[in-house]
Amino acid sequence: MPSGRCVIYSFDGDAEEIIGKARTGILPIFKKQPGFVAYGVMVRRDQLISISAWNSEDDAKAADEVARQWVSENLEMNVVNSFIGDYEWLVFAE
């Protein structure tokens, strides 16, 4: 069953800079991981929400390990909440 990974981070600083680092840093890594489907981020005040979709729970868990390592080495953000769960796409862009 497809799985999603969602992590809420707190951060200080420029959100666009962090998003740029994610785009050039973790996104290429995710694309090379088995089971990668999609990745996106949202910003809400001093929080960044990272959302990714994977073909299986094992794929999502493996990506979680990779992402935690990359974030700890490249960004100054703290995890507020993190979870992995089943997902279902309900709407597709046309």
GUVO-10205 format. One record per residue: y, z, x of N, C-alpha, C in turn. Coordinates in steps of 0.02 Angstrom, whole numbers, plus 50000, padded with zeros to 5 digits. Example, Ala and Ser with C-alpha at 12.3 -4.5 7.8 and 13.67 -1.06 7.14 Angstrom:
497165039050660497755039050615498355039050660 498885035450642499475035750684500025039450645 
***
This chain:
499415000050042500005000050000500625000050044 501144996250026501754996150065502075003050068 502385004550125502725010950134503435009850158 503865014550138504555014550161504685020650203 505155019850248505375025350291506125026250279 506315032350264507025033850253507215039950294 507755039250333507995044950372508745045550360 508965051650347509675053050339509895056750402 510395053850435510665056750496511375059050483 511595064250518512305066050521512565063650588 513205061750589513495059250651514245060550651 514525060650711515245060650721515405054050755 515965051350740516155045150775516225039250728 516195033450758516325027150724515675024250695 515645023750629515045021250595514895014050616 515405009850622515295002850640514985002350710 515185006650755514895006650822514155008550820 513995013550780513295015650773512885010050741 513145006850689512785001350657512674995650706 513184994150746513114988950796512564990550846 512534996750868512004998850914511314998350881 511275000050818510644999550781510434992250775 510914987850760510774980750751510504977650816 510794979450873510584976550936510034980550971 509924986650949509444991050982508794991950945 508824995450889508194997050853507934991250812 508374987150784508124981550743507664976850782 507824974750842507354970550880506694974150895 506724980650904506114984550916505694984650853 506014986050796505654986050732505324979350719 505684973850732505414967150719504774965850758 504684969150814504084968250855503514972850834 503654977750791503154982550769502694979450716 502054981150718501604978650665501824981050596 501804976450548501934978250479502654978450458 503114976350502503824976550485503984971850427 504374974350379504594970250322505354969550320 505714975150323506434975050315506744981350343 507394980950360507764986650386508484986150364 508774991750347509484992050329509764998950338 510414999450339510755005850345511315006250293 511465012350273512035013650230512425019450262 513065019650251513485025050276513825028450218 513795034950220514135039050169514485044750205 515135044050212515545048950249515265049850319 515015055850334514755057250402513995056850405 513705053050359512985052250360512805044850362 512285043350400512005036650402511305036950374 511145032650327510485032450296510125026250322 509575027250355509175021750383508575020750337 508475014450315507935012950269507545007050297 506895007750302506485002150324505855001750282 505594995650277504994994250237504444991650283 503824993950268503254992450311502654990650268 502184987150296501594985050259501114990750243 501134996150281500685001750269501005008350291 500705013750270500945020350290500865021250366 500315018750394500215019250466500755015550504 500945009650479501485005850511502145009750508 502295012750451502905016650443502915022750489 502345026050495502305031950539502395029950612 502095024350632502175022050701502915020250715 503235017150667503945015450673504375021750677 504185026850641504555033050641504565036050712 503995035950745503965038550814504405034450861 504375027850855504775023450897505515024650884 505705025150821506405026050803506675032750827 506285037950818506515044550841506655044550916 506215041350954506315040951026506945036951043 507015031151011507595026951025508245030451007 508275033550949508885036950927509055042650976 508555046550996508695052051042508965049651109 508785043651130509005040951194509665037051189 509845034751129510405030051124510975032051078 510865036751034511385038750986511435046250982 512035048550965512125055650953512145056950878 511545057550850511475058850779510935064150770 511005067950716510515073050700510175071350634 509515072450632509135071150571509285076550519 509505074550460509625079050404508995079350362 508685073550350508085073150310507715066750328 507055066950322506655061150340506035061050296 505855055150271505245054750233504955047650234 504315047250223503945041050218503575041150152 503585035650115503235035550051503105028550028 502705027949976502555021449947503185018449917 503225011949918503785008649886503555002649846 503975000649800503854994849759504514991149753 504524984749772505124980749762505184979249688 505744980849659505844979749587506284973749573 506724972149619507174966649610507234962649675 507234956149670507334951949728507964947849716 508344946749771508924942449766508694935349752 509084931749714508904924849698509394920049730 
***
